[in-house]
Amino acid sequence: MSDDSVVPVLIVGAGPAGLVVALTLRKNGIPVRIIEKTPRVQVGQRGAGIMPRSQEVFNLLGVLDDIHAKAMPIVPMRMYKSPEGIEPLLTFQLDPAVAPTPSRPYNNTSMLGQNHTEEILRTHLERHGCHVELGTTLYSFQPTDDHVLAHVLREKGDGETVETIKCRWLIGTDGARGVVRKQLGLAFDGETLKATHHLVIGDVQIKGLDKKHWHYWGDMSTILVMLRPTEDDDIYFLSVGGHVDHAKIVAERAGLERVLKVGTGRMDIVLGKIRYVTEYRPHVRMAETFRKGRVFVAGDAAHIHSPFGGQGLNSSVQDAVNLGWKLSLVEKGVAAPSLLDSYSEERIPVITEMLKKSTELFDNAMQAKSDGTNSEKAWYRGGELHMFGVNCRWSSIVVDERTPKEKTPVDPYGVESCSYTNAVRAGDRAPDAPGLVVLDSAEDTGMPQGTTSTSLFNIFGPSYHTALIFSDGTDSDKAKQIVSQLRAYPPELVRKVLVYHDPDGTPPVVTLGGADMSVVDRYGHAHGSYQVRWNEFVAIVVRPDGGIGGIIRSTEGLKRYFDGIFSAT
């Protein structure tokens, strides 16, 4: 097998994690193959909640507009009195709407069935020349020091063909029962939740319910009927828990019809077509590491947990983009493979905290009283679940010259600290800032200087770091030194942006001087979000995944950060 036949990256599993890591790699120009054992795309409601932090990731990848075009906000939950199940007992918002702010333009959860999200991701991936290879199953692989041999079976007509794929890196996004983690021999420690927490879930057609609410009945069986986030065919997500014969409900339509009517007390509800229905046994488990040599796991292949709280898909997406930009730099030859160790280092503490949160939410929901007592609290889905506070402040590859760096993870979800009032730190998400007036740009905007308005989220990208250099003359020499230092790094991998304040309405006389863009922070949003005084010098280095990699005050600090990233140059 010649080197020409080597695939840089093989991804096993075409769920959200696999598709996001593939799209991240392709946007960085890295060839990939992505295989999926199922012969056709999956349908299903699971993974419907897209948290604001993940919307920021989708914005970076250029897919958010398509997601928002199909998605809907979370509708209120309505609980019913038993046993008739007709009279509303309580109606409340699970995730009360929050107005967008300059630093958080996507401030609310969007609801979109996972099958629709995957369809959008596949479409964007195809625009980059990569197609999901359906009906292709990985059955074994052999890692070596410089490559991995993956052996796959491909469905072809009535038979199968065998192929051996030589790749430099293998990524397992093939779910909790997938081959990759198991063949790596990674421990998957945790627990299976008690039998009372087992569920039957599915996408079913239900007639007789309005589409303005989620509907919840707590009785002999806990029944949640959640509107499917599209307006077609009266399809709802159905969850049945409690002391019921789960296997019988799955096996027999009559059993499902009976528990639906008896559990809700509603004789007016009509069960229509069943797209799928399955028994679900919640597990809480995590792999001991997310990397072993040239093989990685991400998403459900690395961690599984209760679906309550909507953190699963979102954590998987954030796994994928974290791994994707780092692997891209290694493949481009500018980063050493040791950079990839930071994937597990940064994600495992976050996932550990997420497992605790989702289990607590599941317990609270299962213990909620049928009379509505404490139900609103048990079902609340805002706050830290939006994931704005998720951070990696302890990471060995972040540099912070403004705030002392954590030596170990202290608050991976940012629960104890609020980014509105506390200092923004290296390892945190990078806030947005709109209303930036472009004074000069290496890119032709087609508009007169000083008239183009943009935002930081329009400047950030998944294939380069963005260095925001705040300087209004007080430390102009430092700014020049920082720009000069940045020019030592590959220009396509670092975007240099000078950010000026405009306190008196008179923009400074600016030349690019080696920077890629100069902007005026006309309304002070950038200075405010990053807590920079208008006459202060500081450089904020934003990573390709939208996190802050460095808060820099010196050329030594800048060199320390990029030496840790571009370690092979």
N, C-alpha and C positions, 0 to 999 in steps of 0.2 A: 504494500500500500504506500503510494508516494505521498510526500508532504502536501502536494496539491489537493489531495482528497481530505485533508484535515479540516473539520468544522471547528471554528473557534469555540462556539458555545452550543451545547445541546440542552434543551429545556424539556423536561418530562412532565407533562400535565399542563393543560390549557385552560385552567381556571383563572380567576383574577390575578393571582400572584404570578403565574407563569406568563400571562399576557403582558402584565406591566413590566416585568423584568425584560421580556423580549422587546417591547416597544422602547424601553430606556436604552437598551443596547443598540437597537437599530437607529435611534436618533443620534447615537454617538458613532454611527458608521460601522458597527461591529456585525459581521454576518452571524446569523443564528439559525438553528432549526428548532422547531417546537413540535413535539409529537403528543398525541392524545389517544388513549386506548379506546375510548368510546367511538363507535362508527358514525355517530351523528351528534350534533350540538345538543346540549342539555337544556331542558326547560326547568323552571323552578323559581320560587320566590325567595329562597334563602339568600342571606347576604344583601338584603334590600336597603338597609340604612347606610347612606354615604355621609360620613361625618365631615364637618368643615375642614379639618386638617387634610383629609384625603381629597377633598375637592381642590385644595391648593396643589396637591400632587398632580391631579388630573389636569389642572390648569397649566402646570409646567409642561406636561406631556401633550398639550394641545387638544385634549378630548373633552374638556369640561363643557363647552358650549353644546356639544351633541348630547351630553348627559343631561344637562339642564333642560334641553328641549323636550325630553321624554319624561323627566322626573316630576314628582309632585312633593309638596311639603307633607309632614306628618299630620294626619288628621286627628281630632280629639278621640279619646277613648270613652266609650259609654258602657257602664255596668248596669246590670238589670237585677230587679228583685226576683227572688225565687219564691215559690216554684214555677209561677206562670212564665216568668222571663220576658214579659212584655213591657212592663212599666220601668222606665229608666230610674235607676237608683242614684247614679252619680255620673256626671260627665265632666271630664277635665282634660287639660293639655298634658301630654307626656313630655313634650319638649317645647315649652313656650317660645314663641317667635322672638328673636332678638334683632333689633335694627342693625344693619351693617355699620361698621365704623371705618375710618380711613385705614387702620392697621389690620382690620378683619372684614374684608368685603364679602366673604362667604361665612356668614355667622349662624347659619341654620342647617339642620340635617335635611338632606334630600332623600326621597324614597324612590328607588328604581329596582325592579326585579333583577337579580343577578344575571339572568339570561340576557336581558337587554344591555346591561353593562358590558358583558362579555362580547356581545355582538358589536357594540361600538368599538371596543378595543381591537377586535379582529379586523374590522374595517380599516382602522388607522394603521394597523400592522401591515395589512395587505398593500397599503399605499407606499410602504417602505420595502415592498418586494418580498414579504415573508408571509407564508400561508401555513395555517395549522394543518398538520398531517394527521387527519382523523383515522381511526381504525389501526393505529400503530402502537404496539405494546412493547415496552421495555421488559425483557425477562431476565437479563443479567448484565453485569458490567464488570470490567477489570481495570482498576486504576493503576497507573504506573507513576514514575517520577515526573514524566513530561507529557503524558496524555492519558486519556481514558478510552478504552474500547467498550462500546455499548452494543449489545446484541438485541435486536428488535424483530418482532414479527409484524408483518403488514398484511391486512386482509386484502385479498385480490380475487374478485369474483367469488367462486365457491371455495377457493383455497387460500393458502397463505404463502407469503414469500419471506425469506429470512435475509436480514441485512446486518452487517457489522459497521457501525459508525465510529470513526476515529475522531475524537474531539479533544480539545485542550482542557475544557471545563465542562462539568456536568452539573445541572441544577435540578434538584427534585422538588417540583411543585405538584406532586401527584397525590396529595391528600394523606389523611391519617393512615389509610391502609395501603399506601403506595409502596413500591418496590425499593426506592432509593434509600430511604432511611433504614429500612430493615436490612438490606444487603450491606449497608455501611456498618451495621452492628451498633448503631447508636441507641443507648438506653432512652426509653420513652416513659419516664417516671411520672407518677400521678395516681389518680383514682377514678373509678367509675362511680358516678353519683348514685345514691340509693334508689331503690325501685320506684318509690313514690314520685321521683323526678323524671321517670321515663315518659316519653311523649309519642304520640302519633302526629306526624306533620304531613302536609301535602298541599298541592294546588288543586282546588276543586271549584266547581261552579255551584253557587248558592243563590237561589232566587228568593226574594222576600225581605232582603235587607237593603238599607240605604247605603250609599257610597260616601257618606259624609263623616263616618265614624269607624273606628275599630270597635268591635263588639265583644264584650266579655261577660261570661256567665261562670260563677263559681258555685258548683253544686256537687252532685255525686262524682262528676268528672269536670275538671277545670277546662273550659272551652274558650279559646281565643280565636276570633275570626277577624283577620286583618285584611283590609282592602289591598288588592294587588295594585301596584302603582302604574297601572294603565287603565284605560277606560273601556276595555273590550270584554265582552262575553260574561260579565258577572263573575269573573274568576277571583277567588279570595285565597289567602293563605290560611289554612286551618291548623290549629294546634290543639290536641286533646291530651290532657294529662290526668293525674289522679289514679284512683283504684279501678282500673278498667282492664279488660282483656285486650291488650295492645295487639297481640298477634291476630286475634280474630277480627279486630277492626280493620287491619290491613288486608287480611285474606278475603273478607266477605263484605261486599257492598251493603248487604242488609244490616250487618253489624255496625258499620259506620253510620248508616241512616238512623238506626235505633239510638245510638249514643248521642247523636246530634240532636234528635228530638227530645229524648229524655233529659239529657244534660242541660238543654236550654229551656225546656218547657214550652217550646214554640212549635205548634203544629202547622203554622203557616210557612215555615221554612222548607224549601224544596231543594233537594240535592240533585244537581245535574251531572254533567260529565266530570270525570275524575282524570286530571292530567297525570298526576302521580300521587301516591300515598305510601308512606314508609314508617316503620318504627324507628324511633330515635332514642338512643341511650346516651345521655350526656356523659362525656369523659372530661377530665381536667388533667392534661398531660403536656409535657414539654421535653424536647430532645435535650440531651446533655450539652451539646454544642451544635451550632448550625453550619460548621465547616469541618471537613476532614480531608486534608490534602487538596485535591482538585475537584472535590465534590461538595455541593452545598445542598441544604434543605431550606425551604421557605414556606410561609403560609401554613396550611393545615398539615403539611408534611413535617413541620417543625413544632407545631403547638395546636392543641385542640381544647375546646372549652365550651361552656354553656353559650347558647346564642343570645342570651339576654344581655341587652346593652349595646348590641350592634357593633362590637369591637372586632369581630373575627375578620371579616373582609377587609376592614380598614387597617388592622394590624398587618395583614398579609400584603396589602398594597404598599405599606410603609417598609416592610421587610424588603420587598422587591426593588423599590427605587433606591434604597440604601445600598443593596448589593450591586445593583445595575451600574451606577456611576463609578463605583470603585473597580469593578471588573473591567469596565470600558478602559479605564486608565492603564490597567495592567496589560490589556490586550494591545493598547497603543504603544506600549513600551516605555511609558513615562513614569509609571509607578511600579515598585517592586511587589511581588506577590504577598509580602508581609502586610501590605495595606489591607488585604482581605481579612486578616485576623480581626480587624476592627468591626467587621460585620456582626460577629457573635458578641463581641465586647459591648457594642452599643445596643443591640436589640434584646439580648437575653434579660437584662434588668427590667426593661420596659414590658416585655412579655410576662415576666414573673408577676409584676404588679397588675397587669391586665387580667391574668388568670384569677387573682384574688378578687378583683372588682366584678368580673362577670359571674363568678360563683356566688358572691354576696348578693348580687342582683337577682340571680335565679332563686336563691333561698328565700329572699324577701317576697318575690312574686308568688312562689309556691305556698308561702305562709299567709298571704293576704286573705283577709276574711271575706266571705261571700256577702256580708252586709255592708261592705265598702270601707270598713275600719282600716285606716292606715294605707288604703289602696293607692291614693295619690302619691304618697311618699314612696311606696314600694315600686311604682311604675315610672317615677321621674327619670328622665333620660337626658337632661342637659348637663351643664357644668363641665366637669373634667372629662365626661364622655365625648365631648366635642374634640378632645385630644389636642387642643392648642398648647397645653402644658407639657406634652410628651417631649422629653429632652435627652441629651447624652452629655451632660456637663462634665462627667468624669472621664470621657473618652481620651485615650492616649493621643489621639490625632487632633484634638482641638486645642487652641491657644487663646488664653484670655489674659490680657495685660491691664484690664480694668477691675475685674472682680476675682478674688481668689478662687482657684479651680477646685472642684470637689475631687478628693482622692478616691472615694468610693461612691456608688450611687446613693443619693440621699432621698430624692423625691422624683422618680422617673416620670411620673404623670403630672408633675407640677401642681399637685393638689394643695400643698401647704403654702405655696407661693403663687401670687397672682401677677401675671405679666403686666397688668395695668399699673400696678403700684411698685413692684420690685424691679430691680435693675435687670435689663435684658443682658443675658450672658451667652458666652460661647457655648454651643451645644443646644441652644433654644431654637425654635422656629424663627425664621426671618419675617418680620412684619411687612405689610405692604405700606405704601405711601403714594397716594394719587396727587394730581395737580402739579407734576414736575414739568417745568418749562425747559425744553431742549434748547440750549444755547449753541451747541456745536456737537456734531456727531460724525464719526467716521462712516456712518451709513447715510445714504442720501434719502432724506425724508420726503423730498419733493415739495417742501413748504419753506417759506422764508424763515431765517433764523429767529428764534425767540417766539414762534407762534405754535410750534408743535407741543402738545401736552401729552404726558405719558405717566405711567406709574411704575413702581419698582417691580410689581408682578409681571409687567410687560417687558421688563429688562432682564429679569432672571431667566435662566434656561437650563435644561437638563444635560447639556453637553459642555458646560464651562462653569468655572467659578466667576463670581461677580465681586469685584473689589470696590466698595463704596468709600470714597475718600472725602471726608468732611473737612473742609478747610476754607476759611474766609479771610486769609491774609495774615492772621496772627502767627501761624506756623507754616507759612508758604514754603519755606525751605524744606521742612519735613515732608510736606506733600510732594514736592518735586523729587525728594529722595525715594519716597515710596513708589512713585510712578516709575522712576528710573529702575528701581529694584524689580518691579513687576515686569518690566520689559525683558528681563532675563529669562522669563518663562514662556513656553509656547503661546504665541498670541491667540491662537484659536481656542485655547483652554482657559484663558483668563481675560475677562472683560473689565476694563478699567474705567470707572465712572467718577468724575469729580462732582461733588454735591455742594452747592453754595446756598447760603441763606440770603434772603432779600429783605432785610428789615425796613429799609426806607424806600423800597420800590425802584431802586436803581441797580440794575444787574451789573456785575463786575465785567470788566473787559477781559475776555477769556480767550485763550488759544488752547488747542488740544494739548500741546506739549507732550505728546506720547500717550495721552489718554484716548479712550475710544469714544467717550461721550462726556459732555459737561451739561449739567442741569441746574436750574434754580429751584430750590424748595420753597416755592412762592408762599405756600400756606403753612409751612413749618411742620408738615406731617412727618417727613423723614427724620428731621431732627428730634421731634417729639417721640416717635415710635422707638428710635434707637437711643433716646435719652442723651443726645449730644447738644451741648450749649452752642449757640450760634457762632461764637468766636473760638470754638474749641477744635483742635485737631484730633481726629481718630479715624482709623480705617476699619471698616466692617467687611469681612470676607464671607460671602454667602456661597455655600456649597451647591452643587448641581441638584441636590435633593431638597433644596429650600431651607436647609438648616444653616445656622451661623457656625462657621468653622473657626473663625478667628476674630477677636476684637483686639486691634493692634494699635500701639502707640509709638512703635519704633521699627526701624528697618531690621533690627535683630529679631524682634518678634515675628515680623513678616517672613523672614528667612526661615525661622524655626518652624512656622506653620507649613510653608510650601516645601521645605526639605522633607517634612514628614509625608507629604502627599506625592510630590514628583520625585520620589526617592530613587528612581532608576536613571535620572538624567544627570 
